[in-house]
Each structure stands twice: as C-alpha cells, then as structure tokens.
C-alpha cells in the first residue's frame, strides 16, 4: 500500500448524489486501510473511502519564494523552502 501522509494530493472520487466526480486538492493528514483524510487549504477535512477513489495524484510542493517545484527536504536554490 502506498503511503500518502504529509503529501500534497489531487484526489478524484465519486461522491454520493453527484453525477460528476469530485476533485479536491489538499494535504493528506491521515490514512488507513479503508480511507484517507485530506485537508484542503480552506481548512475543510475530507474523509474519502478508498473504494470511491478514481485517481490519487501527488502534487509536487512549490517554493514559496520563486514558485518552482522543489523537494521540501532540500529546499530551493533561491533560498526559499518548498511548502
């Protein structure tokens, strides 16, 4: 099983009562065998059943200073940190 905790994600899933899939962007705050919890930038936390997920894509974190995608561990050549 792939671990997504502390990673920025794009999650596409089927939500009850909706004809179109739901797409959210956020950071995974918890994961277990049946579901993941994703917190969006607005502060809302979604609990998504893994059986309903159509796509999970990791979104690289971007440097707050220059906007380029950077590894959060190494930082950025401009001196900023990825977030």
N, C-alpha and C positions, 0 to 999 in steps of 0.2 A: 504494500500500500504506500502510495506517495504521500509525503507529509507536506502540508501547506501552511502550517502555523507560522506566523510572523512574515508571511509573504503577501505582496500586493497581488490581487487576483481580479480577473474578469470572469464572472460566473454567469452562464446562460442556463436557465432552468425553466421547467414547466410549473406554473403556479395555478392552483385550483381556481376555476371560474374564469380563466383568461384564455383567449384563443391564441394569442401570440406569446412566444416565450418571453420571460422576464430577464433583463440583463442588468447586473449590478457590478460596480467597481468598488473594491474595498480591501481591507487587510484582514486576513484570516486570524481570528483570535482564539479559536478552539476547534478541535477536530476529534471525532471518534469514529467508530466503525460504521455508524449509520448516518451521521450528519456532520456538517461543518457550520461554524458561526463566522459570519463575515460582517465586519463593522465598516460602514461607509463613512466618507468624510463628513457627512452631515450629523454623524453620531448614532444613526439607527443601526441596530444589530439584527441581521437576518439569520435565522436558523434554517438551513436548507437540507432536506432529506437527500442523501446521495442517489437514491433511486430516481429522483426527478431531474437530476443534473444532466444537461445535454453537452455542456462544454465547460471545462475549467482551464483558463489560460493564465500563466504567470505574467504579470506586467512588470518589466524592469523599473526599479525606482530611479527617479531623476534627481540630479543635483539641484539643490535649492538656489544656487547662485547662477549657474550658466544654463541649466535646463537639459544638459546631456544625460543620457542613461549611464549610470555608474554603479559599480559594485558597492553596496553600503559598507563593506568591511574595509576596502582600500581607499574610499573617498574619491576625490576628483583631482585632476591635475591643476584646476584653478584654485584649489584650496578649500572648496566647499565640501559638504558631506551630502551623500545621497539620502533621500528620505521618501 
